[in-house]
Structures are given as C-alpha cells and as structure tokens.
C-alpha cells in the first residue's frame, strides 16, 4: 500500500463511517491495542486478507486521533503477529493525515494449506476467527474442521458407516456398478470380490463406506435420517409468509433414498410446483411447454448439492433445502465451497473435489458428468430462457444457488435485494412500466418493462448504503462498468441525488456512491 492509497482508505472510512470485510480501525492514540489476535486470525483466514488502520477512533465517529508512537506501535503489533500460527507477516505503511500520524498494517491471507491461522495462546479451536462483515467471530467446530480436512486430504465420503452390512445394500445396483467398472478395467475380473470392494471404495477395511451406503443402500436414511432433501413451496417471498388461509407451505416434502432417488424425486417436486406456459410456434403451429425454470438448470443445481455437499459428522444432521418462492428458487447445500475454489472461480477453473468417491459412483448412477460443466450449464440454460443470471453464494456453512423467474412482484414490493442481477436486462427505455399481465413478447412469455426513471429509483434505494462500481454493475446486471456509470450513475450525480465518498478522486478504486 502506498501512502496515497492509505490516505484514500482513511477518507473512505471517514466518509462511510464504517469498517468493512477487509478493514478494521483501532484508535492507538493513548497506547497500542492489547488484543489484535481475533482480527489477525480472521483477516489471515480469508482469501483477501485485510488491513488494520491505526489512528482513527470508531467511538468518535472515526475521528482522526493519531498514533501515540509509530515505532513502538509497529513493535508491539509485530509481537502479537508472532504469537499466531502460522506467524503473520504484517506490512506497515505510515503517513500524516490532518496533522496526525496514521498507520496501516496489511495482513496477508494465510496459505490455504496452513489455515486456520489461530492465536497459539488459545489453541486451534478457541483461537481461530472468521470475518463476517465488520465483526471477528469465533470459528465453529465445523469451520475449523473444514480447513483441517482440506489440509490433511480427508474425504468424509469414504468414512465407514458403523453397523452397516451388505445385507442392507441393494445388490442389483452394486452389481451394475461393478460390471461397469469391469468394462472400464478388465483386470478387475481377476480380483476377489472383497478386493474389488476395497479398490472401488465400496468398503474400507471391510466396513461399508458412506459413499456406497448413500449410492447403493436400501434405505440410507436408516443410519443418517437427515442426509436427504427437504423441499417446500412458500406463498410469498420469504420463509414465514403465509397463504390466505394461514398455510405456511403450499407444498412440503421430505425426500429420502439413494443419491439417484433424491435427485429424481427432487426434480419431480420442482416440476410439479413450477408454472408451465404453452407456446405456439406461429410458423409451424406446433405447441411446446416452457417451464418457469429450465429443468436442466435445476437438475445440475440439485446434482451439485447432493454430490458436493459436506458429509462430515458436523453436517450430517442438516438436509439439503429446496425453497420455492414467488420470484425465485433456492437450493441450499450444507458446507462451504471446498478447498481453493471461490464463487468467482465457479465454471472457470477445475476445483478440488470434496467427495471424489461419491462423485464417481454418482456419475454412474445419475448420469452426472462430473466434468465441471454444471455451473456453465446452469448459466447457459437461464440465459437461453431469457431469465436473470443465477446467483451463487458461499454463505457461512452453506452454499446457495438462487434461480430467479422474472416475477416482478419483488420490485413492486420494494424488495430490490432479491434482484441481485438482471434488472437493467429487462429495461425498455421507450416504454413505460407495464405489468406482466398485459405485456407479451414474441416468445409468448410475459415480459417486464421498467421505465428508466423506475431504474433510477431502484438504484437510489440500492445506494442508501454506499456501493462500489462493481456492486452497482452487478445489481443492474448489464454491460460494462463504463456503460453503467455513464448511463445511470452519472446523471444521478449531476442531479445531486447521488454522491461520491471520494469526490476529489472520482476514479479511485475505493470510490463508493451513496444516496443523498
């Protein structure tokens, strides 16, 4: 970080009057902070790292109070960094601001293979923290374990199932799988049956593995009641909304069985609860049905959920959750993204596989490709059906896929947060806002037209919390940042309805826009 970047960061914090996911503020005008371990740990445990800024006082509305002694501060911060495992190597930058000394300590991300970074005085479990917004929170046992599992190459899909025996395995399914593997590798035919089971991870040390139990078991939920899917249809836009008669769910189903059975029954549930429109081809006169969500996109999302969910003891009490709302379909899968994979990487790189054995078995049982094509397929199917981009979220302890159906009720009710993408993609600036009921496009689908002034209102509402160029572009869901700034942000700036947090540096990467 250069001194100019530090000054920009200080100005941004003071304008926003808030800390952030990657920024922590400490006063340090009357002495060095005695406890930095939680922040050092949380910044080290996120891919972006973070920056601690000394010399601003959060309790005084982020007033610049300065640093008591820069040399002594850096010495004590370095001492605390050395008490972390792995040790933290902070990078310091100093400057003068409003006549007072301020200092930044950049905390780099720890290598994934060495996480979690923790305070040695408290131990790995109690001394590990994670950053959530502007808070440093103790890691859960599962979060600590997930780092351990990746570092030690532990795969829970091959852990043994105590008490399971071959008499509860569907022999027809297992034999079909064995025959397929014999075709791939003819030398298997020369091995004993028990040897084949061990080589294919059907058993480990003579005990049935979780992967085999979930793929070939007669009733896997007899041992693991929650390793299934719960699916609900909600009347409104959030869990808790009720129908006119007080019913919480229009449809509600617990889906059990093998991996293949869960996939097929979940898709059947989705088909049953989706709206279907009939489209007549004007040229041929042929009719075809078009579902509310592309079935192929749903199938890929469900396959990803059941195959790549976390199967450790920490999450075996949590089922996959499928939620139908008026404007979207959500699929919640227990466990974060595995290993080095990030949301930005999805569909772009070959990620680490959490459950390699189960994925291989499921490829045979469900026709899942396991070729990293699932995410691109979801995106392509949604685009080809004229629907908003799918949203992928790596939340704390779960991964969520959200598919939007184009329903405009969320806009009319002011729930703009639900429209994380695709807003401007449905704008026709020459036509005033029309309801979906009285407008049709050539494909036969109800379309939504949003007037330009309506978009301005939505953008102003979105920017009640200061937003970056990237956040605004993602919210509007169209074109490049340059186009979005020129077309929508600049007119609002000129009218005075929108302002910049760093007006003297309009092109700064730390620039944020907020509603006046």
ZAMARGU-4260 file (C-alpha; in steps of 0.2 Angstrom, whole numbers, plus 5000, padded with zeros to 4 digits):
<rodrens>
0) 5000/5000/5000 | 5007/5017/4995 | 5004/5032/5006 | 4992/5039/4994 | 4982/5023/4995
5) 4982/5024/5014 | 4975/5042/5013 | 4961/5036/5001 | 4957/5022/5013 | 4956/5034/5028
10) 4945/5046/5019 | 4934/5032/5013 | 4932/5025/5031 | 4928/5043/5037 | 4915/5046/5024
15) 4907/5029/5026 | 4909/5030/5045 | 4910/5011/5045 | 4923/4997/5045 | 4921/4983/5032
20) 4925/4965/5027 | 4943/4969/5024 | 4946/4984/5035 | 4947/4986/5054 | 4950/5003/5064
25) 4960/5005/5080 | 4962/5021/5089 | 4980/5019/5096 | 4982/5037/5102 | 4985/5033/5120
30) 4994/5016/5118 | 4995/5001/5107 | 4980/4989/5106 | 4982/4975/5119 | 4972/4962/5109
35) 4973/4960/5090 | 4973/4941/5089 | 4955/4940/5083 | 4957/4952/5069 | 4974/4945/5064
40) 4966/4927/5064 | 4951/4932/5054 | 4960/4943/5041 | 4973/4928/5038 | 4959/4916/5036
45) 4950/4925/5021 | 4957/4925/5004 | 4958/4944/5003 | 4967/4946/5019 | 4964/4963/5027
50) 4970/4980/5033 | 4971/4987/5051 | 4971/5006/5051 | 4978/5014/5067 | 4974/5032/5072
55) 4955/5033/5069 | 4943/5032/5084 | 4927/5022/5080 | 4919/5028/5096 | 4921/5046/5090
60) 4913/5044/5073 | 4930/5039/5066 | 4939/5055/5071 | 4957/5056/5067 | 4966/5054/5084
65) 4983/5049/5078 | 4995/5036/5084 | 5005/5038/5101 | 5022/5032/5094 | 5023/5024/5077
70) 5039/5014/5081 | 5033/5007/5097 | 5016/5003/5089 | 5024/4993/5075 | 5035/4984/5088
75) 5020/4978/5098 | 5009/4973/5083 | 5024/4963/5076 | 5025/4954/5093 | 5007/4949/5093
80) 5009/4943/5075 | 5022/4932/5080 | 5011/4923/5093 | 5000/4917/5078 | 5001/4900/5070
85) 5006/4902/5056 | 5015/4918/5060 | 5008/4933/5052 | 5019/4945/5042 | 5011/4962/5043
90) 5016/4975/5030 | 5016/4993/5038 | 5013/5010/5029 | 5013/5026/5038 | 5008/5044/5033
95) 5002/5061/5040 | 4983/5065/5039 | 4976/5081/5046 | 4992/5084/5055 | 4992/5067/5064
100) 5001/5051/5061 | 4991/5036/5055 | 4997/5019/5051 | 4991/5004/5041 | 4995/4986/5044
105) 4991/4975/5029 | 4988/4957/5035 | 4990/4944/5020 | 4980/4929/5018 | 4987/4913/5025
110) 4991/4899/5013 | 4976/4888/5012 | 4986/4873/5017 | 4991/4882/5033 | 4973/4888/5039
115) 4966/4891/5051 | 4978/4904/5057 | 4975/4905/5076 | 4982/4913/5092 | 4993/4900/5100
120) 4989/4906/5117 | 4971/4900/5115 | 4974/4885/5104 | 4967/4880/5087 | 4949/4878/5091
125) 4946/4893/5103 | 4959/4904/5094 | 4953/4903/5076 | 4942/4918/5070 | 4932/4922/5054
130) 4927/4939/5047 | 4909/4942/5045 | 4905/4959/5039 | 4915/4971/5051 | 4915/4958/5065
135) 4928/4945/5070 | 4918/4929/5076 | 4925/4913/5083 | 4925/4899/5071 | 4913/4885/5073
140) 4920/4867/5076 | 4914/4864/5058 | 4924/4878/5051 | 4940/4873/5059 | 4937/4855/5054
145) 4934/4860/5035 | 4952/4868/5035 | 4959/4853/5043 | 4950/4841/5031 | 4957/4850/5016
150) 4975/4851/5023 | 4975/4833/5028 | 4966/4827/5012 | 4952/4819/5022 | 4937/4814/5012
155) 4921/4810/5023 | 4913/4801/5008 | 4924/4786/5012 | 4922/4786/5031 | 4915/4770/5037
160) 4897/4768/5042 | 4897/4758/5059 | 4883/4745/5060 | 4880/4744/5041 | 4881/4727/5032
165) 4880/4720/5015 | 4863/4713/5018 | 4856/4731/5018 | 4864/4735/5001 | 4854/4734/4985
170) 4864/4721/4976 | 4857/4724/4959 | 4863/4742/4960 | 4880/4737/4967 | 4882/4723/4953
175) 4878/4736/4940 | 4892/4747/4946 | 4904/4733/4947 | 4900/4727/4929 | 4903/4745/4923
180) 4920/4746/4932 | 4925/4729/4924 | 4921/4735/4907 | 4932/4750/4910 | 4946/4740/4918
185) 4945/4721/4913 | 4959/4716/4925 | 4946/4718/4939 | 4938/4702/4934 | 4953/4693/4941
190) 4951/4700/4958 | 4942/4693/4973 | 4925/4702/4977 | 4932/4709/4993 | 4947/4716/4984
195) 4936/4724/4971 | 4926/4732/4985 | 4941/4739/4993 | 4949/4746/4977 | 4932/4754/4972
200) 4930/4761/4990 | 4914/4752/4992 | 4922/4746/5008 | 4937/4752/5019 | 4945/4739/5030
205) 4930/4728/5027 | 4917/4741/5033 | 4905/4749/5021 | 4909/4767/5016 | 4897/4782/5017
210) 4898/4784/4998 | 4892/4766/4995 | 4879/4767/5008 | 4872/4783/5000 | 4873/4776/4982
215) 4868/4758/4985 | 4859/4757/5002 | 4841/4750/5003 | 4837/4765/5014 | 4852/4776/5018
220) 4842/4787/5030 | 4840/4772/5042 | 4858/4777/5048 | 4858/4795/5043 | 4840/4802/5044
225) 4845/4820/5038 | 4855/4816/5023 | 4841/4819/5012 | 4832/4834/5004 | 4818/4844/5012
230) 4808/4854/4999 | 4795/4867/5002 | 4784/4880/4992 | 4781/4896/5000 | 4766/4908/4996
235) 4777/4924/4996 | 4794/4930/4996 | 4802/4924/5012 | 4801/4909/5024 | 4786/4914/5036
240) 4775/4922/5023 | 4758/4913/5023 | 4744/4910/5011 | 4727/4917/5013 | 4721/4903/5024
245) 4736/4904/5035 | 4745/4889/5027 | 4764/4891/5029 | 4768/4880/5014 | 4759/4876/4998
250) 4768/4860/4996 | 4780/4852/5008 | 4790/4836/5006 | 4804/4826/5013 | 4814/4817/5000
255) 4824/4801/5005 | 4833/4787/4997 | 4849/4785/4987 | 4858/4799/4979 | 4850/4794/4962
260) 4832/4793/4970 | 4835/4810/4979 | 4839/4819/4963 | 4825/4812/4953 | 4812/4815/4966
265) 4818/4832/4969 | 4817/4836/4951 | 4799/4829/4951 | 4795/4840/4965 | 4801/4855/4956
270) 4792/4850/4940 | 4776/4848/4950 | 4777/4866/4958 | 4783/4876/4943 | 4772/4886/4932
275) 4771/4880/4914 | 4767/4891/4899 | 4761/4884/4882 | 4769/4892/4867 | 4763/4891/4849
280) 4775/4892/4836 | 4767/4905/4824 | 4777/4897/4809 | 4773/4879/4811 | 4758/4879/4823
285) 4767/4867/4834 | 4765/4869/4853 | 4778/4867/4866 | 4778/4869/4885 | 4790/4881/4893
290) 4793/4879/4912 | 4796/4893/4924 | 4814/4887/4927 | 4824/4877/4915 | 4823/4859/4921
295) 4842/4856/4915 | 4847/4870/4926 | 4838/4863/4941 | 4845/4846/4938 | 4863/4852/4938
300) 4860/4863/4954 | 4852/4848/4963 | 4866/4836/4957 | 4879/4848/4963 | 4870/4849/4980
305) 4869/4831/4983 | 4886/4826/4977 | 4897/4840/4983 | 4888/4844/5000 | 4898/4841/5016
310) 4895/4824/5023 | 4906/4826/5039 | 4899/4822/5056 | 4897/4841/5058 | 4883/4842/5045
315) 4875/4825/5044 | 4861/4832/5054 | 4857/4845/5041 | 4847/4841/5025 | 4848/4850/5008
320) 4835/4863/5007 | 4825/4867/4991 | 4814/4883/4993 | 4801/4889/4981 | 4796/4907/4982
325) 4785/4918/4972 | 4800/4925/4962 | 4814/4913/4965 | 4820/4895/4968 | 4834/4892/4981
330) 4844/4877/4984 | 4854/4876/5000 | 4868/4864/5002 | 4877/4861/5019 | 4895/4866/5019
335) 4905/4880/5011 | 4914/4879/4994 | 4928/4866/4996 | 4947/4870/4995 | 4954/4884/4984
340) 4938/4886/4975 | 4929/4903/4976 | 4912/4910/4969 | 4922/4919/4956 | 4930/4903/4950
345) 4914/4894/4948 | 4913/4887/4930 | 4930/4894/4926 | 4943/4883/4934 | 4944/4865/4939
350) 4941/4865/4958 | 4946/4852/4971 | 4933/4839/4974 | 4926/4836/4992 | 4919/4819/4989
355) 4928/4811/4975 | 4922/4793/4978 | 4904/4798/4979 | 4906/4809/4964 | 4912/4794/4954
360) 4898/4782/4960 | 4885/4796/4956 | 4892/4798/4939 | 4887/4780/4935 | 4870/4781/4945
365) 4864/4798/4940 | 4872/4801/4923 | 4881/4816/4931 | 4895/4821/4920 | 4907/4827/4934
370) 4916/4837/4921 | 4915/4854/4929 | 4901/4858/4917 | 4887/4860/4929 | 4889/4879/4933
375) 4891/4884/4914 | 4875/4873/4910 | 4865/4882/4923 | 4871/4899/4917 | 4868/4895/4899
380) 4850/4887/4902 | 4845/4903/4912 | 4851/4914/4898 | 4843/4904/4884 | 4827/4906/4893
385) 4828/4924/4895 | 4830/4923/4914 | 4841/4933/4926 | 4859/4927/4929 | 4859/4913/4943
390) 4866/4919/4959 | 4879/4908/4968 | 4883/4912/4987 | 4896/4905/4998 | 4887/4909/5014
395) 4893/4904/5032 | 4892/4885/5032 | 4882/4883/5017 | 4882/4886/4998 | 4866/4893/4990
400) 4861/4893/4972 | 4847/4905/4968 | 4837/4905/4951 | 4825/4920/4948 | 4810/4918/4937
405) 4807/4936/4931 | 4792/4938/4943 | 4790/4957/4945 | 4781/4957/4962 | 4798/4959/4971
410) 4800/4975/4963 | 4783/4982/4966 | 4785/4977/4985 | 4802/4986/4986 | 4812/4970/4989
415) 4826/4975/4977 | 4839/4965/4986 | 4831/4949/4979 | 4835/4956/4961 | 4854/4954/4963
420) 4856/4953/4945 | 4846/4956/4929 | 4837/4972/4932 | 4843/4983/4918 | 4842/4967/4907
425) 4823/4969/4907 | 4823/4988/4903 | 4815/4996/4888 | 4818/5014/4890 | 4805/5019/4877
430) 4790/5010/4885 | 4783/5015/4902 | 4782/5002/4916 | 4769/4989/4911 | 4763/4975/4922
435) 4767/4957/4917 | 4749/4953/4915 | 4746/4964/4900 | 4763/4963/4890 | 4769/4948/4880
440) 4784/4946/4869 | 4787/4936/4853 | 4791/4920/4863 | 4774/4920/4871 | 4782/4924/4888
445) 4776/4938/4899 | 4789/4951/4899 | 4793/4965/4911 | 4796/4983/4905 | 4804/4995/4918
450) 4805/5014/4914 | 4821/5022/4915 | 4815/5033/4930 | 4810/5017/4939 | 4828/5011/4937
455) 4834/5027/4944 | 4823/5025/4959 | 4829/5007/4962 | 4847/5012/4960 | 4845/5026/4973
460) 4836/5014/4985 | 4851/5002/4982 | 4864/5015/4986 | 4856/5020/5003 | 4871/5010/5009
465) 4887/5016/4999 | 4891/5005/4984 | 4906/5002/4973 | 4906/5002/4954 | 4906/4983/4955
470) 4891/4981/4966 | 4881/4993/4956 | 4886/4984/4939 | 4881/4968/4947 | 4865/4974/4954
475) 4860/4981/4937 | 4866/4965/4928 | 4870/4973/4911 | 4885/4979/4901 | 4902/4985/4907
480) 4906/4997/4922 | 4909/5011/4910 | 4892/5009/4902 | 4883/5008/4919 | 4892/5023/4926
485) 4889/5034/4910 | 4871/5029/4908 | 4864/5028/4925 | 4876/5034/4939 | 4882/5050/4930
490) 4865/5058/4928 | 4861/5055/4946 | 4877/5063/4951 | 4874/5078/4940 | 4856/5080/4948
495) 4864/5079/4965 | 4853/5064/4970 | 4869/5053/4971 | 4886/5057/4978 | 4904/5050/4979
500) 4913/5046/4995 | 4929/5052/4987 | 4923/5067/4976 | 4941/5074/4974 | 4946/5057/4967
505) 4932/5051/4956 | 4942/5037/4948 | 4949/5029/4964 | 4947/5011/4966 | 4940/5014/4983
510) 4926/5025/4977 | 4908/5022/4983 | 4892/5030/4978 | 4878/5034/4990 | 4860/5042/4990
515) 4858/5059/4997
</rodrens>
